[in-house]
Amino acid sequence: MEYPMMVNDEAFKNVYFSRLVENHEIAHSYFPFYMGTNESRYAFMDEGWATTLELLIGRTESTVDSANTFYRRFRVNRWIHDPSGEEDLPIITPADALVGVAYGNNAYGKPSLAYLAMKDLLGNTLFKHCLHAYMDRWHGKHPIPWDFFNCFNNASGRNLNWFWNNWFFTNNYIDLTLKSVTRSGSGYQVSIDNTGGFAVPFDMIIRYADGSMDSIHQSPAVWQQDQAHTSINLKTRKKIIALSLDMGIFMDANETDNSWEKKQ
């Protein structure tokens, strides 16, 4: 399937999906071919990046909402709602030791979400700088995962080892639990458990008694000090009557505990 074998790509009735496949395969000209990574051993270093790029390109070709919706359905849903233990093997698990959906999820959706979480953590500009630094320094040199991790650490000027360990070396999954929303001084304290363990970004959707609403974004940085729990202080004079967590493309395994509403 990969470029330069794109001539073998199948034609699909769904034009959007045909474009996605084309974008995915073109992305392989960079990962793994330009970089020279070992795709049979570390599939997440090529399939994961191609999956990420197919989403980012799709957002420019259509709309962000439509690209995100397709990504959630096609790349995330099957993994996050499969309870079998093999679905949560660490991403770093050698790809040539995996088969079936365990291989597919560890090679495509999960590492793609990890890269997108890192993009959210660093911000677009610094993330792009780090990715270009990795490609400039390592193209054709057959980098292994630790070369990638260390290069991002160096280019960003940050120790990101906590993030690499969280996403690539654990059997975590995505599941946040909104524990409580309580009055605290001049505002509220929001208590959230990271039941699944992955350091994911999320939005807090807040509804006030006056009818207004607000959305406050939290990057994966909220999990750096404590990857099991976080408490967020919201300074506001308004009365909060409801709050929910919006996970976006980071689909939650159990969405039933992602909202809170003040009892009347």
N, C-alpha and C positions, 0 to 999 in steps of 0.2 A: 504493500500500500504506500509506503513512504516515498517521497521524492528521492531519486528521479524516476520512480516507477509509478508516477501519478497517472500515466496512461491507462493503468489498470483499475482506476477508481470506478466504482459502480455509479450509474445514473439513478437518482431517486426521484420519485414523484414530488416529494416535498422539496421545493427549490431552496428553502432556507437550510435544510439539512445537507443538500448537495454543496452549497457554499461553505458550510461548516466543515465538511470533509475535505474540501479543497484547501481551506485555510489551515486546517490541521496538518495536512500532508506537506504543504509548502513550509510550514513552521519546522518540519523535520530537516529541512536543508540547513537549519542552524543547530537544532538539537535532534539527533546526535551528530550529524555529519560534519558541520563546521567545527564543532567542539571535539569530536572524536571520542565521545563517551562510549562505554561498554553497555549498550542497550540490553543485551541479554542478561547481564548481571545486575545492572542498576537501571531498570526500566523507568523509574521515576525521574531520572535525569534527562530523559528525552520525551517520553509520553506525557509526563506530568507538565513539562513546559509547553508542549504542543497543545495540550488541553487548555492550559492557561491562556495561551495566545489566541486560540480559537474563540474563547469568550471575549477577550479584549477587542479583537478585530470585529466580532459579531456586534458588539456594542456600538461600533462606529458605522457598520453597514446597515443596521436597522435601528432599534432603540435599545436603551439600557434595560428597560423592563422586559422586553421580549427575549433578549439574549440571556438575561438572568433566569427567566422562567424556563427556557429550554435547558439551560445548564443544570438547574436544580432537578429537573425531571430526568434528564439523560445521564448526568454525571454523578449526582449526589444521592438521589432518592433510593436507588437500589441498595446502596451500601448502608445508609443510615437507618433503614428500616429492616435490615436483615439481622436477626438476633444471634446467628451462629458465631461461635468464637473465632473461627478462621478469618472472619471479616475484619477483625481488629488486630491482626498481626502487625507489628511495627513496620513502617514504610521501609526501613533500612533492610528488612528481610530480603536476602538475595532473590531476585525475580526468577532465576532458573530453578528455585526450590518451590515455587508456587504454581498452582494450576487453577483453571476455571475463574470463578468470580473473585477469589482471593487475589489472584494475579491482576485481574482487571481493575479492581478497586485500589490496590496498592500502587499500580503503575499509572493510573489516570486520575481518578477523582480526588483521592486523598492528598497526594502530593500537590495537585493543582490548588486545592484549598489551602495547603500550607504556604505555597508561594503567594497566594492572594492575601493570606493573613499577614505575611511578612510585608507585602506592599502596603497594607493598611497600617502596620506598625511603623514603618519608616517614612511613609508619605511618598507620593508619586515621584518627586524629584530625586530624593536620595535613593529610592529603590531602583530607579532607572540608572542612576550613576553606578550603583553596585553591580547591577546586571551587566552593564557595558564593561565595567572593570573586569569582571569575571570572564567575559567573552574575549576581551582584548588580551588578557594575561594567559588564558588557558586554551585558546582555540588551537586545535590540532595536536594538543599535548596529552590527550586522553585523561582528563581529570577524573578523579574518583570523588565520592561525596564529601570527604573531608577537605579536599581542595576547594570545593564550592563553599562549604561552611566557613572555612578560614578566610577565603577571599572576601566574602560578604562582611565578615567581622572587621577585616582590615580596611576595606573600602568605606565602610560606614563609620569607622572609628568607635565602634561599640562592641562590647562583649555580648554576642547574641547566643551564646552556648545554651542558655536556659531555654531559648525558643527552639533551637535545633533538637535538643534532647526531648522537649515536650512533644514535638510533632513527628519526629523521625525515629525515635528510639523507644517509644512506649506503645502500649496497646490501648491508648486513649480513644475516645470517640467524642461526638458533640452532644452535650446535654447540659443546659444551664437550668438552675432551679431558683426562681424568685422566692426567697424565704420570707421577707418582710419589708414593709415600708412604714417607718415610724418617725414621729416628730423628734427633732433633735436641734435644740438651740434656735437658730434663725432659719431653719429649714427642715429637711427630712434626711434620714439615713436609709439608704436602700441596701439591703443585705442579699447577696447572690452567691449560691453555691455552684461550683463547677463540677457537677456530678460526673460528667463524661471525661473531663480532664484536659481536653484540647484548649489551647489559648486562642480563643476566637474573639473577633470584634462583635459588637452588637449595638443596637440603638435602643434607648429607653423612650418609649412613647408615653407621654404624660398628659393626662386630662385633668383640668382644674375645675373647681366649683363654679367659676365665672363663665364656663363654656369654652374657654380657650384651650389650645393644645400646644404641646412642645415636643420636639424630638432632639435628644442629646446623644451624640455618638461616643462610644467608648472603644478605643483601640485595644489590641491584645496586650498592650502595656499594663493594663489593670491586673494582669495575672502574673507579672514578673516576680513580685515578692512572695506571693502566695497563690499557687496554681489551683488550690482547692476552694478558696473563698475570697470574696472581695466585698468591701463596704464602700459605698459611694455617697458622699455628702452632697446634697442638693440645696443650694441656698436660694430660697424663694419666700416671698411673703404671701404668695397665693396658697390656697388650700387645695391639696391634691386629693382627688377622689378616685382616681384609677391610674394604674401604671402597668405597662406590659413591655416585654422584651421582643424586639423585632430582630431576627437573626439573618434576614436577607438570604443570600446564597448558602450561608452556613446553616443548613437545615438541622433543626433540633430533633433528637430522637424521641423526645417526649414533650410536646408543646402544651400539654395540659397544665403544667406548673410554671408557665411563663407569664402569668398575669396576676394582678392584685387589684382588688376593688374595696374601697372603704365601706364597712358595714354601716347601714343606716340606723 
